[in-house]
């Protein structure tokens, strides 16, 4: 990106170069404005905000409990990462924020998650509340079709957001990373938090 901007500046006439802004470029082109204040309902019926009640690092994924695509990969990964970190005395909180509140009700999410991703907490709410949270995380979701089983299929995000205990963004974990690498990354952030 810097090379492209430099080429544009160098190609401009001298008079135009003098008028171009000279503000420094950001240190990174990676966006970091993920997250914000929200209030949703967990699958136990409790209000849940962006702040973890125990101050744990949080792993956040947008999907739905009846998903048979990327969720069947990402959610068990979150469950396994959580278990491996717990074995090293590092507590994290894995969260699924649903994109299908009609199906992912308070009553339905827990049993569905227990089948293939034990330990996860499912969050649901009104469509308006969930849409606002998706906007905070820059996640797009849309209904695609209803499959032969009668299950609605949605597009949604594929990354796992790593957030601190206050809901502040730390990093993204693509589900193509190995569980070992994810554990290493999250463990590094957990050490930074405990040292800070």
SEMISE-339219 format. One record per residue: residue in one letter; x, y, z of N, C-alpha, C, CB in turn. Coordinates in steps of 0.2 Angstrom, whole numbers, padded with zeros to 4 digits, always signed. Glycine has a CB too. Example, Ala and Ser with C-alpha at 12.3 -4.5 7.8 and 13.67 -1.06 7.14 Angstrom:
<sites>
a+0066-0028+0039+0062-0022+0039+0066-0016+0039+0057-0022+0045;s+0064-0011+0035+0068-0005+0036+0064+0000+0039+0070-0003+0029;
</sites>
This chain:
<sites>
x+0004-0006+0000+0000+0000+0000+0004+0006+0000-0005+0000+0006;x+0010+0006+0004+0014+0012+0004+0017+0013-0002+0019+0011+0010;x+0019+0007-0006+0023+0008-0012+0018+0011-0017+0025+0001-0014;x+0012+0009-0017+0007+0012-0022+0006+0019-0021+0000+0008-0021;x+0005+0021-0014+0005+0028-0013+0011+0032-0015+0003+0030-0005;x+0017+0029-0014+0023+0033-0016+0023+0034-0023+0029+0029-0013;x+0021+0028-0027+0021+0029-0034+0016+0034-0037+0019+0022-0037;x+0011+0035-0034+0006+0040-0036+0009+0047-0034-0001+0039-0032;x+0012+0048-0029+0015+0054-0027+0020+0056-0032+0018+0054-0020;x+0025+0051-0033+0030+0052-0038+0028+0054-0045+0035+0046-0038;x+0022+0051-0047+0020+0052-0054+0016+0059-0054+0015+0047-0056;x+0015+0062-0049+0011+0069-0049+0016+0074-0051+0008+0070-0042;x+0014+0079-0054+0018+0085-0055+0020+0088-0049+0014+0091-0060;x+0026+0092-0049+0029+0095-0043+0024+0099-0039+0035+0099-0045;x+0020+0103-0043+0015+0108-0040+0010+0104-0036+0012+0113-0045;x+0008+0098-0039+0003+0094-0035+0006+0091-0029+0000+0089-0040;x+0012+0089-0030+0016+0085-0024+0016+0090-0018+0023+0083-0026;x+0017+0097-0019+0017+0101-0014+0011+0102-0010+0020+0108-0016;x+0005+0101-0014-0001+0102-0011-0004+0095-0008-0006+0104-0016;x-0001+0090-0009-0003+0083-0006-0002+0083+0002+0000+0077-0009;x-0007+0080+0005-0007+0079+0012-0001+0075+0014-0013+0076+0015;x+0002+0077+0020+0008+0073+0022+0007+0070+0029+0014+0078+0023;x+0001+0068+0030-0001+0065+0037+0002+0058+0036-0008+0064+0038;x+0005+0055+0042+0008+0049+0042+0003+0043+0041+0012+0047+0048;x+0005+0038+0038+0001+0032+0037+0000+0028+0043+0003+0027+0031;x-0005+0025+0045-0006+0021+0051+0000+0015+0051-0013+0018+0052;x+0001+0013+0057+0006+0008+0058+0004+0001+0054+0008+0007+0065;x-0002+0000+0054-0005-0006+0051-0011-0004+0047-0007-0011+0057;x-0012-0008+0042-0018-0008+0038-0024-0012+0040-0017-0009+0030;x-0022-0016+0046-0027-0021+0048-0032-0017+0053-0024-0026+0052;x-0039-0017+0051-0043-0014+0056-0043-0017+0063-0050-0014+0053;x-0045-0012+0068-0045-0015+0074-0051-0012+0078-0038-0013+0078;x-0056-0009+0075-0061-0007+0078-0067-0012+0079-0064+0000+0075;x-0065-0018+0081-0070-0023+0082-0073-0023+0089-0067-0030+0080;x-0080-0024+0090-0083-0024+0096-0086-0018+0098-0078-0027+0101;x-0089-0018+0104-0092-0012+0107-0097-0015+0113-0096-0008+0102;x-0101-0010+0115-0105-0012+0121-0112-0015+0118-0107-0005+0124;x-0113-0021+0121-0120-0024+0119-0122-0028+0125-0118-0029+0113;x-0129-0030+0125-0132-0034+0130-0136-0039+0126-0136-0029+0135;x-0135-0045+0127-0138-0051+0124-0140-0056+0129-0134-0054+0118;x-0144-0061+0128-0146-0066+0132-0142-0072+0131-0154-0067+0132;x-0139-0075+0136-0136-0082+0135-0141-0088+0135-0130-0083+0140;x-0138-0094+0134-0143-0099+0133-0145-0102+0140-0139-0105+0129;x-0143-0099+0145-0146-0100+0152-0151-0095+0154-0140-0100+0157;x-0152-0090+0150-0157-0085+0151-0154-0079+0155-0162-0088+0155;x-0148-0078+0155-0145-0073+0159-0142-0067+0154-0139-0075+0163;x-0143-0061+0156-0140-0055+0152-0133-0056+0152-0143-0048+0155;x-0130-0055+0146-0123-0055+0145-0121-0049+0141-0121-0062+0141;x-0116-0046+0143-0113-0040+0140-0106-0041+0137-0112-0034+0145;x-0103-0036+0134-0096-0037+0131-0091-0039+0136-0094-0031+0127;x-0093-0038+0143-0088-0039+0148-0089-0046+0151-0089-0033+0154;x-0084-0049+0151-0084-0056+0154-0085-0056+0162-0078-0060+0152;x-0090-0059+0165-0091-0058+0172-0085-0061+0176-0096-0062+0174;x-0080-0065+0173-0074-0067+0177-0068-0064+0174-0074-0075+0176;x-0068-0059+0170-0063-0056+0167-0058-0060+0163-0058-0053+0173;x-0061-0065+0160-0058-0070+0155-0057-0067+0148-0061-0076+0155;x-0052-0069+0145-0051-0068+0138-0057-0071+0135-0044-0070+0135;x-0060-0068+0129-0066-0071+0126-0064-0073+0119-0072-0066+0127;x-0067-0079+0117-0067-0081+0110-0074-0080+0107-0064-0088+0109;x-0075-0076+0102-0081-0074+0100-0082-0077+0092-0083-0067+0100;x-0087-0080+0091-0089-0082+0084-0096-0081+0082-0087-0090+0083;x-0097-0079+0076-0104-0078+0074-0106-0083+0069-0104-0071+0070;x-0111-0087+0071-0114-0092+0067-0121-0094+0070-0109-0098+0067;x-0122-0101+0070-0128-0103+0073-0128-0111+0075-0134-0102+0068;x-0131-0113+0080-0130-0119+0083-0132-0125+0078-0134-0120+0089;x-0137-0124+0073-0139-0129+0069-0135-0129+0062-0146-0128+0067;x-0130-0125+0062-0126-0124+0056-0122-0131+0054-0121-0118+0056;x-0122-0133+0048-0118-0139+0046-0112-0137+0042-0123-0144+0043;x-0110-0131+0042-0104-0129+0038-0098-0127+0042-0106-0123+0033;x-0096-0121+0041-0090-0118+0045-0091-0119+0053-0089-0111+0043;x-0097-0118+0055-0098-0119+0062-0096-0126+0065-0105-0118+0064;x-0097-0131+0061-0095-0138+0063-0087-0139+0064-0098-0143+0059;x-0084-0134+0061-0076-0134+0062-0074-0129+0067-0073-0132+0055;x-0077-0123+0067-0075-0117+0071-0077-0118+0078-0078-0111+0069;x-0083-0120+0080-0085-0121+0087-0082-0127+0090-0093-0122+0087;x-0081-0133+0087-0077-0138+0091-0070-0135+0092-0077-0144+0087;x-0067-0132+0087-0060-0129+0088-0060-0124+0094-0058-0125+0082;x-0065-0120+0095-0065-0116+0101-0066-0120+0107-0071-0111+0100;x-0070-0125+0107-0071-0130+0113-0064-0133+0115-0076-0135+0111;x-0060-0135+0110-0054-0138+0111-0049-0134+0113-0051-0142+0104;x-0048-0128+0110-0044-0122+0112-0045-0121+0120-0044-0116+0108;x-0051-0120+0121-0053-0118+0128-0051-0124+0133-0061-0117+0129;x-0052-0130+0131-0050-0136+0136-0042-0136+0136-0052-0142+0133;x-0039-0135+0131-0031-0135+0131-0028-0129+0135-0028-0135+0124;x-0031-0123+0135-0029-0118+0139-0031-0119+0146-0032-0111+0137;x-0037-0122+0148-0038-0124+0155-0033-0128+0158-0046-0127+0155;x-0031-0133+0154-0026-0138+0156-0019-0134+0158-0024-0143+0151;x-0018-0128+0156-0013-0124+0158-0015-0118+0162-0009-0121+0151;x-0020-0119+0166-0023-0115+0171-0024-0108+0168-0018-0114+0176;x-0027-0108+0161-0029-0101+0158-0036-0102+0156-0024-0100+0152;x-0040-0098+0159-0047-0098+0158-0049-0093+0153-0051-0097+0165;x-0053-0096+0148-0056-0091+0142-0063-0093+0142-0052-0092+0136;x-0067-0089+0139-0074-0089+0138-0076-0090+0131-0078-0084+0142;x-0078-0096+0128-0080-0096+0121-0087-0094+0120-0078-0103+0118;x-0088-0090+0116-0095-0087+0114-0097-0088+0107-0096-0080+0116;x-0103-0091+0106-0106-0091+0100-0112-0085+0100-0109-0098+0098;x-0111-0080+0095-0117-0075+0094-0121-0078+0088-0114-0068+0094;x-0127-0079+0089-0131-0082+0084-0133-0077+0078-0137-0085+0087;x-0133-0080+0072-0136-0076+0067-0143-0078+0065-0131-0076+0061;x-0145-0083+0069-0152-0086+0068-0156-0086+0074-0151-0093+0065;x-0158-0080+0077-0162-0080+0083-0169-0084+0083-0163-0073+0085;x-0172-0085+0077-0178-0088+0077-0177-0096+0079-0181-0088+0070;x-0171-0099+0077-0170-0106+0079-0166-0106+0085-0166-0109+0073;x-0161-0102+0086-0157-0102+0092-0160-0098+0098-0150-0099+0090;x-0165-0101+0101-0168-0098+0106-0164-0100+0113-0176-0100+0107;x-0166-0097+0118-0163-0098+0125-0163-0106+0126-0166-0094+0130;x-0169-0109+0125-0170-0116+0126-0166-0120+0122-0177-0117+0126;x-0166-0118+0115-0163-0123+0110-0155-0123+0110-0166-0121+0104;x-0152-0117+0111-0145-0116+0110-0141-0121+0114-0143-0109+0111;x-0142-0122+0120-0138-0126+0125-0137-0133+0123-0141-0125+0132;x-0143-0136+0122-0143-0143+0120-0139-0144+0113-0149-0146+0119;x-0140-0139+0108-0137-0140+0102-0130-0139+0102-0140-0135+0097;x-0127-0134+0106-0120-0133+0107-0117-0139+0111-0119-0127+0111;x-0120-0142+0116-0117-0147+0120-0116-0153+0115-0122-0149+0125;x-0120-0154+0110-0119-0160+0105-0112-0160+0102-0124-0160+0100;x-0109-0154+0100-0103-0154+0096-0098-0149+0098-0105-0153+0089;x-0100-0145+0103-0095-0140+0106-0096-0138+0113-0096-0133+0102;x-0095-0143+0117-0096-0142+0124-0092-0137+0127-0095-0149+0128;x-0095-0133+0132-0092-0128+0135-0093-0121+0132-0085-0129+0135;x-0096-0121+0126-0098-0114+0123-0104-0111+0126-0098-0115+0116;x-0104-0104+0127-0110-0101+0129-0113-0098+0123-0108-0095+0134;x-0119-0099+0121-0123-0096+0116-0126-0090+0118-0128-0101+0113;x-0126-0085+0113-0129-0078+0115-0134-0077+0109-0124-0073+0115;x-0140-0075+0111-0146-0073+0107-0149-0067+0109-0151-0079+0106;x-0154-0065+0105-0157-0058+0107-0162-0057+0101-0152-0053+0108;x-0164-0050+0101-0169-0048+0095-0164-0048+0089-0172-0042+0097;x-0168-0048+0083-0164-0047+0077-0161-0040+0077-0169-0048+0071;x-0164-0035+0080-0161-0029+0079-0155-0028+0084-0166-0023+0082;x-0155-0031+0090-0149-0031+0094-0143-0035+0091-0151-0034+0101;x-0145-0041+0088-0140-0045+0085-0137-0042+0079-0143-0052+0083;x-0141-0038+0075-0138-0035+0069-0134-0029+0071-0144-0032+0065;x-0135-0026+0077-0131-0020+0080-0124-0023+0082-0134-0017+0085;x-0124-0029+0085-0118-0032+0087-0114-0035+0081-0119-0038+0092;x-0117-0037+0076-0114-0039+0070-0110-0033+0066-0119-0042+0064;x-0114-0027+0067-0111-0021+0064-0105-0019+0068-0116-0015+0064;x-0105-0020+0074-0099-0018+0079-0093-0023+0077-0101-0019+0086;x-0094-0029+0074-0089-0033+0073-0088-0034+0065-0090-0040+0076;x-0091-0030+0061-0091-0030+0054-0092-0037+0051-0084-0027+0052;x-0097-0040+0054-0099-0047+0051-0105-0046+0047-0100-0052+0057;x-0105-0049+0041-0111-0049+0037-0115-0056+0038-0110-0047+0030;x-0121-0056+0038-0125-0062+0038-0131-0061+0033-0127-0064+0045;x-0133-0067+0030-0139-0066+0026-0142-0073+0026-0137-0064+0019;x-0149-0074+0025-0152-0080+0024-0150-0082+0017-0160-0079+0025;x-0149-0088+0016-0147-0091+0009-0153-0095+0007-0141-0095+0009;x-0155-0101+0010-0160-0105+0008-0162-0110+0014-0158-0109+0002;x-0167-0114+0013-0169-0119+0018-0167-0126+0015-0177-0118+0019;x-0163-0129+0019-0161-0136+0016-0166-0141+0017-0155-0138+0020;x-0165-0147+0014-0170-0152+0014-0173-0155+0020-0168-0158+0010;x-0169-0153+0026-0171-0155+0032-0175-0150+0035-0165-0156+0037;x-0176-0144+0032-0180-0139+0034-0176-0134+0038-0186-0142+0038;x-0170-0134+0038-0165-0130+0042-0163-0124+0038-0159-0134+0045;x-0164-0118+0040-0162-0112+0037-0155-0112+0037-0165-0106+0040;x-0152-0110+0031-0145-0109+0030-0143-0102+0029-0142-0113+0024;x-0138-0099+0033-0136-0092+0033-0128-0092+0031-0137-0089+0040;x-0127-0086+0028-0120-0085+0027-0118-0081+0033-0118-0080+0021;x-0112-0081+0035-0109-0077+0041-0102-0077+0042-0112-0081+0048;x-0099-0075+0047-0092-0074+0047-0088-0081+0048-0090-0069+0053;x-0082-0081+0047-0078-0087+0049-0072-0086+0053-0076-0090+0042;x-0071-0080+0056-0065-0079+0060-0068-0080+0067-0062-0073+0059;x-0063-0081+0072-0064-0081+0079-0061-0075+0081-0061-0088+0083;x-0065-0071+0085-0062-0064+0088-0060-0066+0095-0068-0059+0088;x-0054-0063+0096-0051-0064+0103-0052-0057+0106-0043-0066+0103;x-0056-0057+0111-0057-0051+0115-0055-0051+0122-0065-0049+0115;x-0053-0046+0125-0051-0046+0132-0057-0046+0137-0046-0040+0134;x-0056-0046+0143-0061-0047+0148-0066-0041+0148-0058-0048+0155;x-0064-0035+0146-0068-0030+0145-0072-0029+0138-0064-0023+0147;x-0070-0034+0134-0073-0034+0127-0069-0030+0122-0080-0030+0128;x-0063-0028+0124-0058-0025+0119-0055-0030+0114-0053-0021+0123;x-0054-0028+0108-0052-0032+0103-0044-0034+0104-0053-0029+0096;x-0042-0040+0103-0035-0042+0104-0033-0044+0097-0034-0047+0109;x-0036-0049+0094-0034-0052+0087-0039-0056+0084-0027-0055+0088;x-0038-0058+0078-0043-0063+0075-0039-0069+0074-0045-0060+0068;x-0043-0075+0074-0040-0082+0073-0044-0085+0067-0040-0086+0079;x-0041-0086+0061-0044-0089+0056-0044-0096+0058-0040-0088+0049;x-0050-0100+0056-0051-0107+0058-0046-0112+0054-0058-0109+0057;x-0042-0109+0050-0037-0113+0046-0031-0114+0051-0035-0110+0039;x-0030-0110+0056-0024-0111+0060-0025-0118+0064-0024-0105+0065;x-0020-0121+0066-0020-0127+0070-0022-0125+0077-0013-0131+0070;x-0025-0130+0081-0027-0129+0088-0021-0127+0092-0030-0135+0091;x-0015-0130+0090-0009-0128+0094-0007-0121+0093-0004-0133+0092;x-0008-0119+0087-0006-0112+0086-0011-0107+0089-0005-0110+0078;x-0017-0108+0089-0022-0104+0092-0021-0104+0100-0029-0107+0091;x-0019-0110+0103-0018-0110+0110-0012-0105+0111-0016-0117+0112;x-0007-0106+0107-0001-0102+0108-0002-0094+0108+0005-0104+0103;x-0006-0092+0103-0008-0085+0102-0012-0083+0108-0012-0084+0096;x-0017-0086+0110-0021-0084+0116-0017-0084+0122-0028-0089+0116;x-0013-0089+0123-0009-0090+0129-0004-0084+0129-0005-0096+0129;x-0002-0081+0124+0002-0075+0124-0001-0069+0126+0005-0074+0117;x-0008-0068+0124-0012-0063+0126-0013-0063+0133-0018-0062+0122;x-0015-0070+0136-0016-0071+0143-0010-0069+0147-0018-0078+0144;x-0004-0070+0145+0002-0069+0149+0003-0061+0149+0008-0072+0146;x+0001-0058+0143+0002-0050+0143-0003-0047+0148+0000-0048+0136;x-0009-0050+0148-0014-0047+0153-0012-0048+0160-0021-0051+0152;x-0010-0054+0162-0008-0056+0169-0001-0052+0171-0007-0063+0170;x+0003-0050+0166+0009-0046+0167+0007-0039+0168+0014-0048+0162;x+0002-0037+0164+0000-0030+0164-0003-0028+0171-0004-0028+0159;
</sites>
